[in-house]
Amino acid sequence: MDTRIVHQAGKRFDELPERIAALVAQAAPLVEEVTQLPLPDDLVIRTMTWRKWHRANSRYNRRALRAEAHKLHPSRPSIARATGEMKAARAAMRTQWVGIGAQTVDFRGQPEILVLPQALREAGRLNDERSLLKVFAHELTHVAQWKRTGDAAWCLARTRFPAERGITDRDYFFLFEGHAYWSDERVTTEVLGAPVPIAEISPHSTLRYRALAESPERAAELRHVETARDSVSAAISALGLERFNEVWEDRALVPLSSETSTTDAWPQRLADREAEHSRR
């Protein structure tokens, strides 16, 4: 994979691109091996200030909302609700950016990884190679998901109009994030001998980051992604990796919203479905 790093985060982080290149070179083949999903031939990784990141996300979200509304013709109440959600998310980004060290996006029609060095420093992870390896294994897994699905599943995962898309009963976040955390855990175990914990808080993190990381909302989110990770692991154990990877094209395999409060409900449905197909 040819990786191009576009550095837009300022001179104080000039040494970071070289470190990113080394970490990506180490993590990429392991992500492909662990997930059995190919990465693209070319990938852009873009370092950004949090303000640039906020503006880029805000512009993209406005464009995406207009394009989706034009395509789906939702009702006025649906448009009002979606617009309100978008504005709330934009406001939340102003305080929650400290918890987002990196993000995979497709603003330009292809996946890119955005890196926020300021956020990594706030989290105490900027000079922690263990944590950075986990970050890039996680984001590369999202890139591999995009490569497998194209834009289709990503549109469903980020839609502001789930009713119009017919997916109000599906939880794509549970699938995408659970799979990425499952993958990065295996990559870090392969390289380091043990996984890097999801909820680990660095002693070098700032008070601002700790306030976010130790909030009840963050604790609930971590419980959810840990359940998602364990559920993906159980689903892969039940189906095998090749069969599991059909989830990226088959909506019927995506976890139901009613199945995401426990580890076992979704894998059990998939196992029962597989057993039924085998009997036919």
Secondary structure in CASP SS format (residue, H / E / C, confidence):
PFRMAT SS
TARGET T0000
AUTHOR 0000-0000-0000
METHOD secondary structure of the structure
MODEL  1
M C 1.00
D E 1.00
T E 1.00
R E 1.00
I E 1.00
V E 1.00
H E 1.00
Q E 1.00
A C 1.00
G C 1.00
K H 1.00
R H 1.00
F H 1.00
D C 1.00
E C 1.00
L H 1.00
P H 1.00
E H 1.00
R H 1.00
I H 1.00
A H 1.00
A H 1.00
L H 1.00
V H 1.00
A H 1.00
Q H 1.00
A H 1.00
A H 1.00
P H 1.00
L H 1.00
V H 1.00
E H 1.00
E H 1.00
V H 1.00
T H 1.00
Q C 1.00
L C 1.00
P C 1.00
L C 1.00
P C 1.00
D C 1.00
D E 1.00
L E 1.00
V E 1.00
I E 1.00
R E 1.00
T E 1.00
M E 1.00
T C 1.00
W H 1.00
R H 1.00
K H 1.00
W H 1.00
H H 1.00
R H 1.00
A H 1.00
N H 1.00
S H 1.00
R H 1.00
Y H 1.00
N H 1.00
R H 1.00
R H 1.00
A H 1.00
L H 1.00
R H 1.00
A H 1.00
E H 1.00
A H 1.00
H H 1.00
K H 1.00
L H 1.00
H C 1.00
P C 1.00
S C 1.00
R H 1.00
P H 1.00
S H 1.00
I H 1.00
A H 1.00
R H 1.00
A H 1.00
T H 1.00
G H 1.00
E H 1.00
M H 1.00
K H 1.00
A H 1.00
A H 1.00
R H 1.00
A H 1.00
A H 1.00
M H 1.00
R H 1.00
T H 1.00
Q H 1.00
W H 1.00
V H 1.00
G H 1.00
I C 1.00
G C 1.00
A E 1.00
Q E 1.00
T E 1.00
V E 1.00
D C 1.00
F C 1.00
R C 1.00
G C 1.00
Q C 1.00
P C 1.00
E E 1.00
I E 1.00
L E 1.00
V E 1.00
L C 1.00
P H 1.00
Q H 1.00
A H 1.00
L H 1.00
R H 1.00
E H 1.00
A C 1.00
G C 1.00
R C 1.00
L C 1.00
N C 1.00
D C 1.00
E H 1.00
R H 1.00
S H 1.00
L H 1.00
L H 1.00
K H 1.00
V H 1.00
F H 1.00
A H 1.00
H H 1.00
E H 1.00
L H 1.00
T H 1.00
H H 1.00
V H 1.00
A H 1.00
Q H 1.00
W H 1.00
K H 1.00
R H 1.00
T H 1.00
G C 1.00
D H 1.00
A H 1.00
A H 1.00
W H 1.00
C H 1.00
L H 1.00
A H 1.00
R H 1.00
T C 1.00
R C 1.00
F C 1.00
P H 1.00
A H 1.00
E H 1.00
R H 1.00
G C 1.00
I C 1.00
T C 1.00
D C 1.00
R E 1.00
D C 1.00
Y H 1.00
F H 1.00
F H 1.00
L H 1.00
F H 1.00
E H 1.00
G H 1.00
H H 1.00
A H 1.00
Y H 1.00
W H 1.00
S H 1.00
D H 1.00
E H 1.00
R H 1.00
V H 1.00
T H 1.00
T H 1.00
E H 1.00
V H 1.00
L H 1.00
G C 1.00
A C 1.00
P C 1.00
V C 1.00
P C 1.00
I C 1.00
A C 1.00
E C 1.00
I C 1.00
S C 1.00
P C 1.00
H C 1.00
S C 1.00
T C 1.00
L H 1.00
R H 1.00
Y H 1.00
R H 1.00
A H 1.00
L H 1.00
A H 1.00
E C 1.00
S C 1.00
P H 1.00
E H 1.00
R H 1.00
A H 1.00
A H 1.00
E H 1.00
L H 1.00
R H 1.00
H H 1.00
V H 1.00
E H 1.00
T H 1.00
A H 1.00
R H 1.00
D H 1.00
S H 1.00
V H 1.00
S H 1.00
A H 1.00
A H 1.00
I H 1.00
S H 1.00
A H 1.00
L H 1.00
G C 1.00
L H 1.00
E H 1.00
R H 1.00
F H 1.00
N H 1.00
E H 1.00
V H 1.00
W H 1.00
E C 1.00
D C 1.00
R H 1.00
A H 1.00
L H 1.00
V C 1.00
P C 1.00
L E 1.00
S H 1.00
S H 1.00
E H 1.00
T C 1.00
S C 1.00
T C 1.00
T C 1.00
D C 1.00
A H 1.00
W H 1.00
P H 1.00
Q H 1.00
R H 1.00
L H 1.00
A H 1.00
D H 1.00
R H 1.00
E H 1.00
A H 1.00
E H 1.00
H H 1.00
S H 1.00
R H 1.00
R C 1.00
END
